[in-house]
């Protein structure tokens, strides 16, 4: 039987039987750690319904998560004295639900290109992620990657009739003087 890595590693791996051993469930590629699944499992999970009711591509979401999680915790690099705890989570700097609602009428490929662009992601340890969600911590606009700001401007230029991604980014990551 052929097994496929959920992270897209190639080639397919062969297993001895349908009853997989525990060592045959994880991708053997160094540093991958993806789950191996059968072709049927892979096809069934290729598309799922998102919370907003639309379809989204699981592989795009997994790709986004894997890239963002591969970076070190944002707070560990940018906040002096920060002590990480918990796993690193991929955090959308512009809320995914807002992106789905705002750009949901675009063709699926266009929506996915925006929603799962790694520039929109920040790797946050569980502790800092919870603080961001509680609003006890904030990533200020001046601390954002300039490429992210350029991406938001590009999205605004591409879809001028829709709400501004740059304005939403500034709402989520206020400028220091506005937050004081």
N, C-alpha and C positions, 0 to 999 in steps of 0.2 A: 504494500500500500504506500502511496506517496503522501507525504506531509508537507505543508507549506508554512513558511514562517509568516506570522501575522505582521511583521515589520517589513516584509517584502524581500528578505534575503533570498538569493538564488544559489543553487538550483533546488528543486524539491528534494526532500530527504526521504529515504526509504525506511520503513519500519518492518519488523519481522511479522507482526500480526495485528489484528484489529485491537486487541487488548494491549495498549502501549505500556511499556515500563515507565516509571517516573523519569528516568533519564532521557526518554524519547519525547517528552512533552515540551522541553525548552530547546530553543535554537542552539545548535552547537557552535555557531560563529562567535568568536571572541568579542565580548562587549555588547552583544545584541540582547540576549536574554528574552527574546520574543517567544510567544507561545506558538507551538506547532499545531496546525489544524489540518483536518482532511479537506479535500476539494469540496465536499458537500458543505462542511461547516463554513469554509471560505466563501462559497457562493451565497449561502444563506445570509451571511453577515455583510455582504458587499454593500448593501444599502439598507438603512434603517430609518425609521421616522424620528425626526428631532422633536423637541418639546413644542416647537411652534407648528407641528403638523406636516412640515415639508420634509422631503427626503434629504439626507446628507450622506456623503461618502465616508464610511468608517476609515478607509485608508488615509484620507486627507487629515482626519482628526488624529489618527495614530501618528502620522508623519509630523504634524504640528507638535504633539505631545513629546515625541521622541527627540526632536530637535531642541525644543525649549528645555526639556529635562536634562539634556546633555551639558548645558551650561551651568556654571556654579550659581549658587543662590545670589540674587541681585543684592540683597541687604548685606550679605557677607562682604561683598566688594565695595558697597557704597555707604554703609553706615558703620562708622567707627564704633567699636565695642559690641557690635551685634554678635550674638551667639546663636547659631542655627540649632534648631531641633526639629525632628521629623524629616520625612522624605521631601524631596523637591517636587513641587507641583508646577504645572504650566498655568500661568495666570494671564487671562486676556486683559490687556490694558484698556481696551474699549470692550465693554461687556458683550459677550457673544449673543445674548438675547436681543440687545439693541441692534447689532449688526444683522441678525436674522430678520428682525422686524423692518428695519430701514431698507435693506437691500434684498428682501425676500422676493420681490417681483422680477429680479434679474434672472437670466438663465442660470441654471444650477452651477455650471462651470464658473461663471462670473462671481456668484455668491461664495462659492468654495474658495476661490482665489483670494477673496478679501478675508473671509472668516478664519481661514487657517493659514494666513501668511505669518510665518514665524516672527516677523518684525513686531507684530501685535502682542507677542508673548513675552512674559518676564518669568524667569525661574525663581520661585519663592519657596523657601523652606516652609514647612507646615505652620510653624509659629508665626512667621512674618505674614504668611498668606492669611491666616486668621485675623491678624491685626489689621491688615488692609481691608478685609471684608467687614470688620467691626468699625472701620474708619478711625481707629486709634492711631494708625500710621497712614502716611500718604507718600506716594512717589510724586515729587514735584515735577512740573513741566520742564524745568531747567535740567532735570536729571535724566530726561528721556533721551534715547538715542536719536541723533539728528536724522538718521535714515527713516525712523518711524514717523517723524514730523513730515518729512518729504513724501512718504507713502500716503499719509493722511491728506496732504495737499493734492497729491496726484488723484486720489479717489474723489476728492471734492471737485477737481477740474474735470474728471471723467463723467461724473454724475451731478451736474450743476443744479438740477431740479430737486435733489433729495437733501435731507438734513445733512449738515456738515459733520464729517468725521473729525476734522480738526477741532471744531467747537466741542464735540463730545469728548475728545481726548483732553482738552483743557478743563472740562468739567470734572472728569475723573482724576486728572493730575493738575490741580490748580497751580498757578504761578506762586512763587514764595510770597511776594508782596500781597497778593490777593488772599492768601491763607492766613496771614498774620493778623 
